Amino acid sequence: MRVNINPRILFIIMVLFALQSIYAPVCFSKERRLDVLIKELKSESLPVRRSAINELKTTNKLGALGTLISVLNDIDPEVRAGAAEILGHLKDKVAVIPLIECLNDKEYSVATAAAMALGEIGDERSIKPLIKRLTFIERDIQAGASTALAHIGEPAVNQLITALRNKNYIVRQNAAFALAKIKSRRSLISLISALRDKSHKVRQYAAQGLGNLADDKALKPLLPMLQDKKANVREMVAYALGEINNKDAAEPLITALDDKRAIVRKQAVIALGKIGDPKAVEPLISAYNDYDEWVRRDVVIALGKINDPQVIQPLIKALEDKSKFVRQSAANILGELRAYDAIEALRLALDDDEVPVSKAAKKALIKIQSY
């Protein structure tokens, strides 16, 4: 019996067979290529080993675990660091002890790569060795260890809290950094205490951590820190007050709009926008005269978050700002607010020399006119 096959179906079948003939050998070659790379990692030629380790970073690494662990003893630091990096990506706990040993490597790049890899794996056995590396003179190792501890998260909190009381300010700085990233409620009291630390970096990270926790209990201790002598601390305190989002912080933040440093004024503006207290409208309108374009842009964004009719005219005025970023933000905000009074100004902004501004004006007009 003869079966008639639709020509289109026959064509599709032929294409599929053709594709299989093309790609199947490629897949097979990739599997064989892993074996080749493993052999190349054992080569006496340094360029060959370096090439193999770099290629393994972008290919299938399964099956290379044992070889990669042995390569941690390679005479070349670039190969050792590459092996540590890949082992971190694999996240296999078999590699934890060998990687901990690599924290003692004389080459900082290898020790740093090992620390980062341990962070990716997240095994609790690596916490104490990583804590010890917070004292290293080499900043890359410190940063790698503190970042790794932050990745490990909650299991590392107790030892980081202890490290926050260490006599060595470098240890305290790195511990505060890690705790800020972990965002554990258990660190609240310790971070509040750290606001009084002699090191401005510790105070900065403590304020950042309290902002990440966004707990009202930190409000009162944070408020006087807006007067800290270091701008990086004042900046993070303003950030924290915005995250806590309590209207009791509005007045101190309004005062911070006059800070001598733009980074502090900028963060105070952002915080006031988050809090959304109407009494901040007039101070924010005054802050629009700031010489810093990023402060002005954030004033525009902050005004857009406060539900008050007073904000429309200042936002319309911002369409003529000398900064394209301010003009674009003003157009976006006026569209979000469906500001009917801004239609004429937005039509003029359609001819703005900067394409992002004219596009934002067009979108804003569509939103307003379709409302």
C-alpha beads as a LAMMPS data file, in Angstrom:
LAMMPS data file: protein, C-alpha beads

371 atoms
370 bonds

1 atom types
1 bond types

-500.0 500.0 xlo xhi
-500.0 500.0 ylo yhi
-500.0 500.0 zlo zhi

Masses

1 110.0

Atoms # bond

1 1 1 0.000 0.000 0.000
2 1 1 1.444 3.352 -1.037
3 1 1 1.356 6.210 1.493
4 1 1 1.212 9.774 0.159
5 1 1 3.253 12.196 2.292
6 1 1 2.516 15.889 2.272
7 1 1 5.455 17.612 0.509
8 1 1 5.715 20.241 3.281
9 1 1 6.007 17.556 5.962
10 1 1 8.594 15.728 3.882
11 1 1 10.572 18.961 3.555
12 1 1 10.504 19.554 7.325
13 1 1 11.703 15.985 7.972
14 1 1 14.585 16.460 5.542
15 1 1 15.567 19.744 7.238
16 1 1 15.519 18.108 10.675
17 1 1 17.764 15.291 9.469
18 1 1 20.125 17.847 7.957
19 1 1 20.295 19.829 11.191
20 1 1 20.950 16.654 13.136
21 1 1 23.840 15.796 10.850
22 1 1 25.304 19.262 11.437
23 1 1 24.847 19.657 15.196
24 1 1 25.225 16.108 16.515
25 1 1 28.969 15.974 15.742
26 1 1 29.358 19.394 17.358
27 1 1 27.752 18.190 20.597
28 1 1 29.879 15.089 20.523
29 1 1 32.996 17.150 19.884
30 1 1 32.189 19.295 22.924
31 1 1 32.132 16.192 25.112
32 1 1 35.441 15.074 23.669
33 1 1 36.769 18.603 24.036
34 1 1 36.334 18.451 27.808
35 1 1 38.588 15.393 27.878
36 1 1 41.119 17.280 25.786
37 1 1 40.991 20.284 28.129
38 1 1 41.545 18.056 31.149
39 1 1 44.623 16.607 29.459
40 1 1 45.845 20.094 28.563
41 1 1 45.606 21.146 32.222
42 1 1 48.289 18.539 32.907
43 1 1 50.514 19.732 30.060
44 1 1 54.086 20.845 30.747
45 1 1 53.446 23.862 28.551
46 1 1 52.303 26.894 30.565
47 1 1 50.515 28.589 27.621
48 1 1 48.574 25.372 27.015
49 1 1 47.500 25.141 30.666
50 1 1 46.487 28.805 30.747
51 1 1 44.499 28.405 27.546
52 1 1 42.744 25.325 28.914
53 1 1 41.784 26.988 32.194
54 1 1 40.410 30.028 30.367
55 1 1 38.387 27.861 28.022
56 1 1 36.988 25.864 30.922
57 1 1 35.511 29.085 32.308
58 1 1 33.107 29.200 29.365
59 1 1 32.419 25.520 28.677
60 1 1 30.837 22.547 30.417
61 1 1 32.945 21.947 33.542
62 1 1 31.205 18.824 34.840
63 1 1 33.643 15.978 34.999
64 1 1 36.640 18.258 35.549
65 1 1 36.197 18.641 39.325
66 1 1 39.035 16.375 40.420
67 1 1 41.458 17.809 37.895
68 1 1 40.571 21.379 38.858
69 1 1 41.256 20.625 42.537
70 1 1 44.667 19.190 41.650
71 1 1 45.374 22.258 39.480
72 1 1 45.118 24.414 42.627
73 1 1 48.732 23.277 43.170
74 1 1 49.925 24.413 39.724
75 1 1 53.152 26.418 39.741
76 1 1 51.479 29.241 37.807
77 1 1 49.282 31.648 39.848
78 1 1 47.069 32.491 36.864
79 1 1 46.174 28.812 36.455
80 1 1 45.593 28.379 40.205
81 1 1 43.353 31.455 40.376
82 1 1 41.400 30.296 37.327
83 1 1 40.856 26.854 38.861
84 1 1 39.603 28.451 42.108
85 1 1 37.184 30.645 40.171
86 1 1 35.736 27.678 38.279
87 1 1 35.410 25.613 41.464
88 1 1 33.371 28.427 42.951
89 1 1 31.010 28.311 39.990
90 1 1 30.650 24.548 40.365
91 1 1 29.594 25.000 44.037
92 1 1 30.704 21.463 44.930
93 1 1 31.555 21.156 48.647
94 1 1 34.304 18.647 47.846
95 1 1 36.393 21.692 46.903
96 1 1 35.939 23.527 50.230
97 1 1 39.010 22.237 52.100
98 1 1 41.393 22.648 49.121
99 1 1 40.078 26.183 48.614
100 1 1 40.539 27.007 52.318
101 1 1 44.166 25.931 51.952
102 1 1 44.446 28.297 48.983
103 1 1 43.617 31.215 51.254
104 1 1 47.265 30.904 52.370
105 1 1 48.573 31.223 48.804
106 1 1 51.475 33.667 48.519
107 1 1 49.892 35.182 45.429
108 1 1 47.126 37.597 46.416
109 1 1 45.191 36.942 43.216
110 1 1 44.916 33.241 44.076
111 1 1 43.934 33.841 47.703
112 1 1 41.305 36.360 46.585
113 1 1 39.893 33.961 43.970
114 1 1 39.741 31.222 46.620
115 1 1 37.885 33.513 49.029
116 1 1 35.331 34.457 46.383
117 1 1 34.894 30.787 45.443
118 1 1 34.245 29.838 49.070
119 1 1 31.595 32.543 49.208
120 1 1 29.857 31.080 46.170
121 1 1 29.902 27.583 47.683
122 1 1 28.583 28.918 51.002
123 1 1 29.888 26.173 53.287
124 1 1 30.043 27.054 57.009
125 1 1 33.491 25.465 57.370
126 1 1 34.950 28.438 55.511
127 1 1 33.622 31.118 57.919
128 1 1 36.478 31.107 60.468
129 1 1 39.247 31.035 57.832
130 1 1 37.561 33.901 55.980
131 1 1 37.183 35.930 59.195
132 1 1 40.960 35.624 59.706
133 1 1 41.542 37.048 56.221
134 1 1 39.756 40.259 57.163
135 1 1 43.045 41.359 58.779
136 1 1 45.202 40.888 55.681
137 1 1 47.140 43.943 54.506
138 1 1 46.221 43.259 50.887
139 1 1 42.880 44.977 50.307
140 1 1 41.792 42.578 47.549
141 1 1 41.947 39.675 49.999
142 1 1 40.041 41.683 52.617
143 1 1 37.385 42.559 50.050
144 1 1 37.202 38.993 48.780
145 1 1 36.808 37.605 52.304
146 1 1 34.158 40.137 53.369
147 1 1 32.222 39.644 50.130
148 1 1 32.440 35.864 50.587
149 1 1 31.112 36.121 54.145
150 1 1 28.253 38.271 52.888
151 1 1 27.425 35.546 50.355
152 1 1 27.427 32.896 53.088
153 1 1 24.878 35.048 54.910
154 1 1 23.084 34.146 58.142
155 1 1 25.490 31.377 59.272
156 1 1 28.284 33.988 59.364
157 1 1 26.383 36.633 61.351
158 1 1 27.448 35.672 64.891
159 1 1 31.150 35.653 64.058
160 1 1 30.828 38.897 62.102
161 1 1 29.145 40.551 65.088
162 1 1 32.101 39.440 67.209
163 1 1 34.487 40.799 64.545
164 1 1 32.661 44.125 64.714
165 1 1 34.156 44.548 68.199
166 1 1 37.713 43.674 67.120
167 1 1 40.511 46.069 68.121
168 1 1 41.687 46.179 64.527
169 1 1 39.653 48.819 62.664
170 1 1 40.213 47.013 59.342
171 1 1 38.477 43.926 60.735
172 1 1 35.611 46.087 61.991
173 1 1 35.257 47.802 58.610
174 1 1 35.048 44.529 56.710
175 1 1 32.703 42.977 59.269
176 1 1 30.380 45.995 59.028
177 1 1 30.476 45.758 55.222
178 1 1 29.477 42.084 55.291
179 1 1 26.727 42.610 57.875
180 1 1 25.283 45.457 55.804
181 1 1 24.993 43.102 52.839
182 1 1 23.518 40.183 54.815
183 1 1 20.603 42.231 56.236
184 1 1 20.118 40.078 59.334
185 1 1 17.827 41.312 62.116
186 1 1 20.281 39.795 64.585
187 1 1 22.819 42.485 63.685
188 1 1 20.523 45.459 64.458
189 1 1 21.842 46.306 67.937
190 1 1 25.471 45.770 66.935
191 1 1 25.122 48.032 63.895
192 1 1 23.507 50.753 66.035
193 1 1 26.480 50.539 68.425
194 1 1 28.860 50.715 65.459
195 1 1 27.513 54.180 64.592
196 1 1 29.826 55.422 67.377
197 1 1 32.919 53.697 65.971
198 1 1 36.106 55.765 65.549
199 1 1 36.442 54.567 61.951
200 1 1 34.290 56.532 59.516
201 1 1 34.146 53.487 57.234
202 1 1 32.628 51.425 60.042
203 1 1 30.079 54.182 60.680
204 1 1 29.306 54.344 56.971
205 1 1 28.676 50.594 56.614
206 1 1 26.746 50.519 59.898
207 1 1 24.411 53.234 58.595
208 1 1 24.054 51.380 55.293
209 1 1 23.217 48.163 57.134
210 1 1 20.605 49.924 59.256
211 1 1 19.084 51.341 56.101
212 1 1 18.932 47.875 54.585
213 1 1 17.147 46.632 57.710
214 1 1 14.734 49.616 57.619
215 1 1 13.850 49.224 61.291
216 1 1 12.295 52.163 63.205
217 1 1 14.489 51.290 66.198
218 1 1 17.432 52.765 64.305
219 1 1 15.735 56.117 63.646
220 1 1 16.708 57.915 66.853
221 1 1 20.386 56.810 66.812
222 1 1 20.685 57.771 63.131
223 1 1 19.296 61.313 63.271
224 1 1 22.288 62.992 64.983
225 1 1 24.603 61.216 62.544
226 1 1 23.458 63.628 59.823
227 1 1 25.972 65.968 61.501
228 1 1 28.884 63.499 61.230
229 1 1 32.125 65.156 60.138
230 1 1 32.544 62.684 57.258
231 1 1 30.434 63.140 54.117
232 1 1 30.372 59.407 53.310
233 1 1 28.749 58.787 56.703
234 1 1 26.196 61.584 56.280
235 1 1 25.334 60.232 52.831
236 1 1 24.625 56.741 54.170
237 1 1 22.657 58.105 57.116
238 1 1 20.408 60.007 54.685
239 1 1 20.007 56.788 52.683
240 1 1 19.091 54.869 55.847
241 1 1 16.513 57.445 56.913
242 1 1 14.879 57.205 53.507
243 1 1 14.698 53.414 53.758
244 1 1 13.220 53.577 57.276
245 1 1 10.615 55.939 55.781
246 1 1 9.499 57.661 58.962
247 1 1 8.148 61.231 58.764
248 1 1 10.049 62.128 61.933
249 1 1 13.153 62.201 59.739
250 1 1 11.738 64.811 57.342
251 1 1 12.910 67.932 59.205
252 1 1 16.521 66.745 59.725
253 1 1 16.653 65.700 56.052
254 1 1 15.338 69.106 54.972
255 1 1 18.229 70.638 56.904
256 1 1 20.595 68.273 55.076
257 1 1 19.516 69.840 51.761
258 1 1 21.990 72.602 52.645
259 1 1 24.894 70.212 53.223
260 1 1 28.155 71.396 51.656
261 1 1 28.633 68.076 49.840
262 1 1 26.517 67.212 46.794
263 1 1 26.475 63.474 47.583
264 1 1 24.749 64.228 50.888
265 1 1 22.269 66.689 49.369
266 1 1 21.450 64.169 46.660
267 1 1 20.745 61.388 49.143
268 1 1 18.675 63.722 51.334
269 1 1 16.546 64.603 48.298
270 1 1 16.020 60.923 47.476
271 1 1 15.094 60.170 51.094
272 1 1 12.551 63.004 51.220
273 1 1 10.975 61.686 48.035
274 1 1 10.600 58.248 49.605
275 1 1 9.103 59.651 52.813
276 1 1 6.696 61.793 50.803
277 1 1 5.941 64.389 53.480
278 1 1 4.172 67.434 51.888
279 1 1 6.147 69.814 54.122
280 1 1 9.220 68.893 52.095
281 1 1 7.762 70.318 48.863
282 1 1 8.880 73.935 49.285
283 1 1 12.404 73.016 50.519
284 1 1 12.739 70.641 47.558
285 1 1 11.606 73.359 45.146
286 1 1 14.328 75.595 46.609
287 1 1 16.825 72.727 46.283
288 1 1 16.121 72.672 42.545
289 1 1 18.509 75.654 42.276
290 1 1 21.420 73.358 43.147
291 1 1 24.420 73.652 40.812
292 1 1 24.732 69.849 40.636
293 1 1 22.628 68.391 37.828
294 1 1 22.163 65.057 39.610
295 1 1 20.776 66.795 42.669
296 1 1 18.360 68.713 40.412
297 1 1 17.346 65.529 38.617
298 1 1 16.610 63.798 41.918
299 1 1 14.647 66.848 43.097
300 1 1 12.425 66.407 40.034
301 1 1 11.948 62.709 40.803
302 1 1 11.286 63.401 44.499
303 1 1 8.677 66.073 43.715
304 1 1 6.937 63.571 41.468
305 1 1 6.549 61.186 44.400
306 1 1 4.836 63.759 46.632
307 1 1 1.121 64.131 45.964
308 1 1 0.886 67.929 46.032
309 1 1 -0.413 70.341 43.349
310 1 1 2.532 72.698 44.044
311 1 1 4.941 70.372 42.248
312 1 1 3.529 70.815 38.722
313 1 1 4.889 74.290 37.918
314 1 1 8.434 73.525 39.131
315 1 1 8.370 70.350 37.023
316 1 1 7.256 72.346 33.978
317 1 1 10.123 74.765 34.616
318 1 1 12.507 71.794 34.727
319 1 1 11.685 71.056 31.068
320 1 1 13.972 74.005 30.275
321 1 1 16.858 72.858 32.483
322 1 1 20.311 72.953 30.900
323 1 1 20.783 69.266 31.735
324 1 1 19.173 66.778 29.355
325 1 1 18.850 64.294 32.207
326 1 1 16.801 66.764 34.247
327 1 1 14.593 67.624 31.238
328 1 1 14.003 63.959 30.448
329 1 1 13.096 63.160 34.057
330 1 1 10.744 66.142 34.204
331 1 1 8.930 64.964 31.083
332 1 1 8.632 61.437 32.444
333 1 1 7.273 62.634 35.798
334 1 1 4.750 65.021 34.217
335 1 1 3.457 62.125 32.139
336 1 1 3.160 59.899 35.217
337 1 1 1.276 62.656 37.044
338 1 1 -1.052 63.173 34.048
339 1 1 -0.308 66.898 34.406
340 1 1 -2.784 68.567 32.026
341 1 1 -1.252 71.993 32.691
342 1 1 2.033 70.767 31.215
343 1 1 0.667 69.961 27.731
344 1 1 1.892 73.159 26.068
345 1 1 5.376 72.907 27.605
346 1 1 5.599 69.240 26.621
347 1 1 4.651 70.084 23.029
348 1 1 7.541 72.519 22.933
349 1 1 9.788 69.785 24.362
350 1 1 8.971 67.628 21.323
351 1 1 11.518 69.767 19.453
352 1 1 14.245 69.269 22.093
353 1 1 17.692 68.727 20.563
354 1 1 18.157 65.614 22.676
355 1 1 16.223 62.616 21.330
356 1 1 15.612 60.984 24.761
357 1 1 13.982 64.225 25.940
358 1 1 11.709 64.572 22.900
359 1 1 10.722 60.893 23.182
360 1 1 9.904 61.322 26.873
361 1 1 7.788 64.387 26.030
362 1 1 5.914 62.441 23.363
363 1 1 5.155 59.566 25.757
364 1 1 4.059 62.026 28.433
365 1 1 1.627 63.734 26.046
366 1 1 0.139 60.378 25.063
367 1 1 -0.409 59.499 28.737
368 1 1 -1.975 62.856 29.558
369 1 1 -4.249 63.058 26.515
370 1 1 -5.447 59.475 26.887
371 1 1 -6.258 59.956 30.590

Bonds

1 1 1 2
2 1 2 3
3 1 3 4
4 1 4 5
5 1 5 6
6 1 6 7
7 1 7 8
8 1 8 9
9 1 9 10
10 1 10 11
11 1 11 12
12 1 12 13
13 1 13 14
14 1 14 15
15 1 15 16
16 1 16 17
17 1 17 18
18 1 18 19
19 1 19 20
20 1 20 21
21 1 21 22
22 1 22 23
23 1 23 24
24 1 24 25
25 1 25 26
26 1 26 27
27 1 27 28
28 1 28 29
29 1 29 30
30 1 30 31
31 1 31 32
32 1 32 33
33 1 33 34
34 1 34 35
35 1 35 36
36 1 36 37
37 1 37 38
38 1 38 39
39 1 39 40
40 1 40 41
41 1 41 42
42 1 42 43
43 1 43 44
44 1 44 45
45 1 45 46
46 1 46 47
47 1 47 48
48 1 48 49
49 1 49 50
50 1 50 51
51 1 51 52
52 1 52 53
53 1 53 54
54 1 54 55
55 1 55 56
56 1 56 57
57 1 57 58
58 1 58 59
59 1 59 60
60 1 60 61
61 1 61 62
62 1 62 63
63 1 63 64
64 1 64 65
65 1 65 66
66 1 66 67
67 1 67 68
68 1 68 69
69 1 69 70
70 1 70 71
71 1 71 72
72 1 72 73
73 1 73 74
74 1 74 75
75 1 75 76
76 1 76 77
77 1 77 78
78 1 78 79
79 1 79 80
80 1 80 81
81 1 81 82
82 1 82 83
83 1 83 84
84 1 84 85
85 1 85 86
86 1 86 87
87 1 87 88
88 1 88 89
89 1 89 90
90 1 90 91
91 1 91 92
92 1 92 93
93 1 93 94
94 1 94 95
95 1 95 96
96 1 96 97
97 1 97 98
98 1 98 99
99 1 99 100
100 1 100 101
101 1 101 102
102 1 102 103
103 1 103 104
104 1 104 105
105 1 105 106
106 1 106 107
107 1 107 108
108 1 108 109
109 1 109 110
110 1 110 111
111 1 111 112
112 1 112 113
113 1 113 114
114 1 114 115
115 1 115 116
116 1 116 117
117 1 117 118
118 1 118 119
119 1 119 120
120 1 120 121
121 1 121 122
122 1 122 123
123 1 123 124
124 1 124 125
125 1 125 126
126 1 126 127
127 1 127 128
128 1 128 129
129 1 129 130
130 1 130 131
131 1 131 132
132 1 132 133
133 1 133 134
134 1 134 135
135 1 135 136
136 1 136 137
137 1 137 138
138 1 138 139
139 1 139 140
140 1 140 141
141 1 141 142
142 1 142 143
143 1 143 144
144 1 144 145
145 1 145 146
146 1 146 147
147 1 147 148
148 1 148 149
149 1 149 150
150 1 150 151
151 1 151 152
152 1 152 153
153 1 153 154
154 1 154 155
155 1 155 156
156 1 156 157
157 1 157 158
158 1 158 159
159 1 159 160
160 1 160 161
161 1 161 162
162 1 162 163
163 1 163 164
164 1 164 165
165 1 165 166
166 1 166 167
167 1 167 168
168 1 168 169
169 1 169 170
170 1 170 171
171 1 171 172
172 1 172 173
173 1 173 174
174 1 174 175
175 1 175 176
176 1 176 177
177 1 177 178
178 1 178 179
179 1 179 180
180 1 180 181
181 1 181 182
182 1 182 183
183 1 183 184
184 1 184 185
185 1 185 186
186 1 186 187
187 1 187 188
188 1 188 189
189 1 189 190
190 1 190 191
191 1 191 192
192 1 192 193
193 1 193 194
194 1 194 195
195 1 195 196
196 1 196 197
197 1 197 198
198 1 198 199
199 1 199 200
200 1 200 201
201 1 201 202
202 1 202 203
203 1 203 204
204 1 204 205
205 1 205 206
206 1 206 207
207 1 207 208
208 1 208 209
209 1 209 210
210 1 210 211
211 1 211 212
212 1 212 213
213 1 213 214
214 1 214 215
215 1 215 216
216 1 216 217
217 1 217 218
218 1 218 219
219 1 219 220
220 1 220 221
221 1 221 222
222 1 222 223
223 1 223 224
224 1 224 225
225 1 225 226
226 1 226 227
227 1 227 228
228 1 228 229
229 1 229 230
230 1 230 231
231 1 231 232
232 1 232 233
233 1 233 234
234 1 234 235
235 1 235 236
236 1 236 237
237 1 237 238
238 1 238 239
239 1 239 240
240 1 240 241
241 1 241 242
242 1 242 243
243 1 243 244
244 1 244 245
245 1 245 246
246 1 246 247
247 1 247 248
248 1 248 249
249 1 249 250
250 1 250 251
251 1 251 252
252 1 252 253
253 1 253 254
254 1 254 255
255 1 255 256
256 1 256 257
257 1 257 258
258 1 258 259
259 1 259 260
260 1 260 261
261 1 261 262
262 1 262 263
263 1 263 264
264 1 264 265
265 1 265 266
266 1 266 267
267 1 267 268
268 1 268 269
269 1 269 270
270 1 270 271
271 1 271 272
272 1 272 273
273 1 273 274
274 1 274 275
275 1 275 276
276 1 276 277
277 1 277 278
278 1 278 279
279 1 279 280
280 1 280 281
281 1 281 282
282 1 282 283
283 1 283 284
284 1 284 285
285 1 285 286
286 1 286 287
287 1 287 288
288 1 288 289
289 1 289 290
290 1 290 291
291 1 291 292
292 1 292 293
293 1 293 294
294 1 294 295
295 1 295 296
296 1 296 297
297 1 297 298
298 1 298 299
299 1 299 300
300 1 300 301
301 1 301 302
302 1 302 303
303 1 303 304
304 1 304 305
305 1 305 306
306 1 306 307
307 1 307 308
308 1 308 309
309 1 309 310
310 1 310 311
311 1 311 312
312 1 312 313
313 1 313 314
314 1 314 315
315 1 315 316
316 1 316 317
317 1 317 318
318 1 318 319
319 1 319 320
320 1 320 321
321 1 321 322
322 1 322 323
323 1 323 324
324 1 324 325
325 1 325 326
326 1 326 327
327 1 327 328
328 1 328 329
329 1 329 330
330 1 330 331
331 1 331 332
332 1 332 333
333 1 333 334
334 1 334 335
335 1 335 336
336 1 336 337
337 1 337 338
338 1 338 339
339 1 339 340
340 1 340 341
341 1 341 342
342 1 342 343
343 1 343 344
344 1 344 345
345 1 345 346
346 1 346 347
347 1 347 348
348 1 348 349
349 1 349 350
350 1 350 351
351 1 351 352
352 1 352 353
353 1 353 354
354 1 354 355
355 1 355 356
356 1 356 357
357 1 357 358
358 1 358 359
359 1 359 360
360 1 360 361
361 1 361 362
362 1 362 363
363 1 363 364
364 1 364 365
365 1 365 366
366 1 366 367
367 1 367 368
368 1 368 369
369 1 369 370
370 1 370 371
